[in-house]
């Protein structure tokens, strides 16, 4: 399954492959957080850096 997702990115170099894998892992993590209700309970605030 992961190989199919990586193939959609059409990586040409090892760095492209790593980047595709990072993006897929990020999508999986966000999906897990969403399914667990994290975003409906978490409060996000804007942080201003001066």
Biopython code that builds the backbone (N, CA, C, O; Angstrom):
import numpy as np
from Bio.PDB.StructureBuilder import StructureBuilder

atoms = [
    (1, "UNK", "N", (0.820, -1.185, 0.000)),
    (1, "UNK", "CA", (0.000, 0.000, 0.000)),
    (1, "UNK", "C", (0.869, 1.256, 0.000)),
    (1, "UNK", "O", (0.633, 2.172, -0.788)),
    (2, "UNK", "N", (1.859, 1.304, 0.867)),
    (2, "UNK", "CA", (2.736, 2.479, 0.920)),
    (2, "UNK", "C", (3.473, 2.666, -0.396)),
    (2, "UNK", "O", (3.644, 3.794, -0.858)),
    (3, "UNK", "N", (3.907, 1.573, -1.000)),
    (3, "UNK", "CA", (4.612, 1.668, -2.280)),
    (3, "UNK", "C", (3.710, 2.275, -3.350)),
    (3, "UNK", "O", (4.178, 3.026, -4.205)),
    (4, "UNK", "N", (2.438, 1.957, -3.306)),
    (4, "UNK", "CA", (1.495, 2.543, -4.266)),
    (4, "UNK", "C", (1.393, 4.048, -4.076)),
    (4, "UNK", "O", (1.364, 4.808, -5.044)),
    (5, "UNK", "N", (1.339, 4.472, -2.807)),
    (5, "UNK", "CA", (1.266, 5.906, -2.525)),
    (5, "UNK", "C", (2.537, 6.611, -2.977)),
    (5, "UNK", "O", (2.473, 7.695, -3.557)),
    (6, "UNK", "N", (3.683, 6.009, -2.716)),
    (6, "UNK", "CA", (4.954, 6.617, -3.134)),
    (6, "UNK", "C", (5.007, 6.715, -4.652)),
    (6, "UNK", "O", (5.487, 7.713, -5.190)),
    (7, "UNK", "N", (4.522, 5.692, -5.347)),
    (7, "UNK", "CA", (4.532, 5.699, -6.811)),
    (7, "UNK", "C", (3.748, 6.878, -7.369)),
    (7, "UNK", "O", (4.086, 7.398, -8.432)),
    (8, "UNK", "N", (2.702, 7.308, -6.661)),
    (8, "UNK", "CA", (1.920, 8.458, -7.113)),
    (8, "UNK", "C", (2.745, 9.745, -7.132)),
    (8, "UNK", "O", (2.446, 10.656, -7.904)),
    (9, "UNK", "N", (3.764, 9.827, -6.304)),
    (9, "UNK", "CA", (4.637, 11.005, -6.265)),
    (9, "UNK", "C", (5.660, 11.000, -7.402)),
    (9, "UNK", "O", (6.257, 12.031, -7.713)),
    (10, "UNK", "N", (5.853, 9.852, -8.008)),
    (10, "UNK", "CA", (6.821, 9.686, -9.093)),
    (10, "UNK", "C", (8.218, 10.202, -8.716)),
    (10, "UNK", "O", (8.771, 11.063, -9.400)),
    (11, "UNK", "N", (8.780, 9.671, -7.628)),
    (11, "UNK", "CA", (10.108, 10.146, -7.204)),
    (11, "UNK", "C", (11.188, 9.752, -8.222)),
    (11, "UNK", "O", (11.195, 8.640, -8.751)),
    (12, "UNK", "N", (12.095, 10.697, -8.475)),
    (12, "UNK", "CA", (13.176, 10.450, -9.438)),
    (12, "UNK", "C", (14.516, 10.224, -8.741)),
    (12, "UNK", "O", (15.405, 9.575, -9.292)),
    (13, "UNK", "N", (14.655, 10.754, -7.544)),
    (13, "UNK", "CA", (15.906, 10.613, -6.802)),
    (13, "UNK", "C", (15.606, 10.038, -5.418)),
    (13, "UNK", "O", (14.451, 9.924, -5.010)),
    (14, "UNK", "N", (16.667, 9.682, -4.715)),
    (14, "UNK", "CA", (16.509, 9.182, -3.353)),
    (14, "UNK", "C", (15.895, 10.257, -2.458)),
    (14, "UNK", "O", (15.095, 9.947, -1.575)),
    (15, "UNK", "N", (16.261, 11.505, -2.681)),
    (15, "UNK", "CA", (15.684, 12.611, -1.896)),
    (15, "UNK", "C", (14.189, 12.772, -2.186)),
    (15, "UNK", "O", (13.402, 13.031, -1.276)),
    (16, "UNK", "N", (13.802, 12.618, -3.449)),
    (16, "UNK", "CA", (12.379, 12.676, -3.805)),
    (16, "UNK", "C", (11.617, 11.563, -3.093)),
    (16, "UNK", "O", (10.510, 11.778, -2.599)),
    (17, "UNK", "N", (12.208, 10.382, -3.043)),
    (17, "UNK", "CA", (11.595, 9.235, -2.384)),
    (17, "UNK", "C", (11.416, 9.512, -0.890)),
    (17, "UNK", "O", (10.361, 9.237, -0.320)),
    (18, "UNK", "N", (12.460, 10.060, -0.266)),
    (18, "UNK", "CA", (12.384, 10.381, 1.165)),
    (18, "UNK", "C", (11.310, 11.429, 1.431)),
    (18, "UNK", "O", (10.564, 11.326, 2.405)),
    (19, "UNK", "N", (11.231, 12.437, 0.566)),
    (19, "UNK", "CA", (10.235, 13.492, 0.737)),
    (19, "UNK", "C", (8.829, 12.924, 0.589)),
    (19, "UNK", "O", (7.934, 13.277, 1.357)),
    (20, "UNK", "N", (8.629, 12.055, -0.383)),
    (20, "UNK", "CA", (7.319, 11.424, -0.569)),
    (20, "UNK", "C", (6.951, 10.612, 0.669)),
    (20, "UNK", "O", (5.810, 10.659, 1.131)),
    (21, "UNK", "N", (7.910, 9.873, 1.200)),
    (21, "UNK", "CA", (7.661, 9.074, 2.394)),
    (21, "UNK", "C", (7.323, 9.962, 3.590)),
    (21, "UNK", "O", (6.434, 9.633, 4.376)),
    (22, "UNK", "N", (8.022, 11.075, 3.731)),
    (22, "UNK", "CA", (7.717, 12.020, 4.820)),
    (22, "UNK", "C", (6.291, 12.550, 4.709)),
    (22, "UNK", "O", (5.562, 12.615, 5.699)),
    (23, "UNK", "N", (5.903, 12.926, 3.494)),
    (23, "UNK", "CA", (4.564, 13.473, 3.291)),
    (23, "UNK", "C", (3.494, 12.425, 3.584)),
    (23, "UNK", "O", (2.456, 12.742, 4.165)),
    (24, "UNK", "N", (3.738, 11.190, 3.189)),
    (24, "UNK", "CA", (2.790, 10.116, 3.453)),
    (24, "UNK", "C", (2.685, 9.860, 4.948)),
    (24, "UNK", "O", (1.583, 9.675, 5.466)),
    (25, "UNK", "N", (3.811, 9.847, 5.647)),
    (25, "UNK", "CA", (3.780, 9.648, 7.099)),
    (25, "UNK", "C", (3.038, 10.790, 7.784)),
    (25, "UNK", "O", (2.305, 10.567, 8.747)),
    (26, "UNK", "N", (3.226, 12.011, 7.289)),
    (26, "UNK", "CA", (2.521, 13.154, 7.854)),
    (26, "UNK", "C", (1.013, 13.015, 7.640)),
    (26, "UNK", "O", (0.232, 13.289, 8.551)),
    (27, "UNK", "N", (0.604, 12.595, 6.457)),
    (27, "UNK", "CA", (-0.814, 12.402, 6.182)),
    (27, "UNK", "C", (-1.408, 11.336, 7.094)),
    (27, "UNK", "O", (-2.524, 11.491, 7.590)),
    (28, "UNK", "N", (-0.664, 10.255, 7.318)),
    (28, "UNK", "CA", (-1.140, 9.187, 8.203)),
    (28, "UNK", "C", (-1.270, 9.680, 9.640)),
    (28, "UNK", "O", (-2.241, 9.361, 10.326)),
    (29, "UNK", "N", (-0.296, 10.453, 10.090)),
    (29, "UNK", "CA", (-0.340, 10.987, 11.454)),
    (29, "UNK", "C", (-1.522, 11.927, 11.624)),
    (29, "UNK", "O", (-2.234, 11.853, 12.626)),
    (30, "UNK", "N", (-1.736, 12.810, 10.658)),
    (30, "UNK", "CA", (-2.857, 13.745, 10.736)),
    (30, "UNK", "C", (-4.197, 13.016, 10.683)),
    (30, "UNK", "O", (-5.143, 13.400, 11.371)),
    (31, "UNK", "N", (-4.277, 11.969, 9.869)),
    (31, "UNK", "CA", (-5.509, 11.183, 9.805)),
    (31, "UNK", "C", (-5.793, 10.521, 11.143)),
    (31, "UNK", "O", (-6.935, 10.498, 11.600)),
    (32, "UNK", "N", (-4.754, 9.983, 11.769)),
    (32, "UNK", "CA", (-4.922, 9.358, 13.082)),
    (32, "UNK", "C", (-5.367, 10.355, 14.131)),
    (32, "UNK", "O", (-6.252, 10.059, 14.933)),
    (33, "UNK", "N", (-4.765, 11.530, 14.134)),
    (33, "UNK", "CA", (-5.173, 12.565, 15.080)),
    (33, "UNK", "C", (-6.618, 12.989, 14.848)),
    (33, "UNK", "O", (-7.374, 13.201, 15.796)),
    (34, "UNK", "N", (-6.985, 13.108, 13.595)),
    (34, "UNK", "CA", (-8.346, 13.512, 13.257)),
    (34, "UNK", "C", (-9.351, 12.452, 13.693)),
    (34, "UNK", "O", (-10.379, 12.778, 14.287)),
    (35, "UNK", "N", (-9.063, 11.202, 13.405)),
    (35, "UNK", "CA", (-9.976, 10.121, 13.785)),
    (35, "UNK", "C", (-10.095, 9.987, 15.295)),
    (35, "UNK", "O", (-11.128, 9.557, 15.807)),
    (36, "UNK", "N", (-9.053, 10.349, 15.993)),
    (36, "UNK", "CA", (-9.081, 10.288, 17.451)),
    (36, "UNK", "C", (-9.749, 11.489, 18.097)),
    (36, "UNK", "O", (-9.866, 11.549, 19.321)),
    (37, "UNK", "N", (-10.193, 12.452, 17.285)),
    (37, "UNK", "CA", (-10.886, 13.620, 17.800)),
    (37, "UNK", "C", (-9.976, 14.735, 18.277)),
    (37, "UNK", "O", (-10.440, 15.678, 18.917)),
    (38, "UNK", "N", (-8.700, 14.646, 17.980)),
    (38, "UNK", "CA", (-7.746, 15.647, 18.449)),
    (38, "UNK", "C", (-8.125, 17.062, 18.028)),
    (38, "UNK", "O", (-8.072, 17.983, 18.843)),
    (39, "UNK", "N", (-8.504, 17.243, 16.770)),
    (39, "UNK", "CA", (-8.749, 18.586, 16.259)),
    (39, "UNK", "C", (-10.059, 19.183, 16.772)),
    (39, "UNK", "O", (-10.241, 20.400, 16.736)),
    (40, "UNK", "N", (-10.953, 18.351, 17.240)),
    (40, "UNK", "CA", (-12.196, 18.891, 17.805)),
    (40, "UNK", "C", (-12.003, 19.303, 19.266)),
    (40, "UNK", "O", (-12.822, 20.039, 19.816)),
    (41, "UNK", "N", (-10.925, 18.830, 19.893)),
    (41, "UNK", "CA", (-10.680, 19.133, 21.302)),
    (41, "UNK", "C", (-9.521, 20.097, 21.504)),
    (41, "UNK", "O", (-9.489, 20.814, 22.504)),
    (42, "UNK", "N", (-8.592, 20.130, 20.599)),
    (42, "UNK", "CA", (-7.398, 20.942, 20.762)),
    (42, "UNK", "C", (-7.704, 22.411, 20.464)),
    (42, "UNK", "O", (-8.472, 22.734, 19.558)),
    (43, "UNK", "N", (-7.098, 23.264, 21.229)),
    (43, "UNK", "CA", (-7.235, 24.700, 20.993)),
    (43, "UNK", "C", (-5.939, 25.199, 20.380)),
    (43, "UNK", "O", (-4.868, 25.035, 20.963)),
    (44, "UNK", "N", (-6.033, 25.788, 19.240)),
    (44, "UNK", "CA", (-4.855, 26.324, 18.583)),
    (44, "UNK", "C", (-4.847, 27.831, 18.741)),
    (44, "UNK", "O", (-5.854, 28.502, 18.517)),
    (45, "UNK", "N", (-3.711, 28.342, 19.123)),
    (45, "UNK", "CA", (-3.573, 29.784, 19.287)),
    (45, "UNK", "C", (-2.459, 30.283, 18.388)),
    (45, "UNK", "O", (-1.536, 29.549, 18.036)),
    (46, "UNK", "N", (-2.569, 31.513, 18.038)),
    (46, "UNK", "CA", (-1.550, 32.138, 17.197)),
    (46, "UNK", "C", (-0.410, 32.635, 18.087)),
    (46, "UNK", "O", (-0.632, 33.316, 19.088)),
    (47, "UNK", "N", (0.784, 32.287, 17.704)),
    (47, "UNK", "CA", (1.956, 32.724, 18.454)),
    (47, "UNK", "C", (2.680, 33.777, 17.619)),
    (47, "UNK", "O", (3.066, 33.520, 16.479)),
    (48, "UNK", "N", (2.857, 34.940, 18.187)),
    (48, "UNK", "CA", (3.556, 36.009, 17.502)),
    (48, "UNK", "C", (4.982, 36.091, 18.012)),
    (48, "UNK", "O", (5.225, 36.194, 19.214)),
    (49, "UNK", "N", (5.911, 36.045, 17.085)),
    (49, "UNK", "CA", (7.319, 36.183, 17.446)),
    (49, "UNK", "C", (7.767, 37.594, 17.130)),
    (49, "UNK", "O", (7.599, 38.073, 16.009)),
    (50, "UNK", "N", (8.327, 38.245, 18.103)),
    (50, "UNK", "CA", (8.773, 39.620, 17.886)),
    (50, "UNK", "C", (10.275, 39.676, 17.783)),
    (50, "UNK", "O", (10.841, 40.753, 17.600)),
]
sb = StructureBuilder()
sb.init_structure("model")
sb.init_model(0)
sb.init_chain("A")
sb.init_seg("    ")
for serial, (resi, resn, name, xyz) in enumerate(atoms, 1):
    if name == "N":
        sb.init_residue(resn, " ", resi, " ")
    sb.init_atom(name, np.array(xyz, "f"), 0.0, 1.0, " ", f" {name:<3s}", serial, name[0])
structure = sb.get_structure()
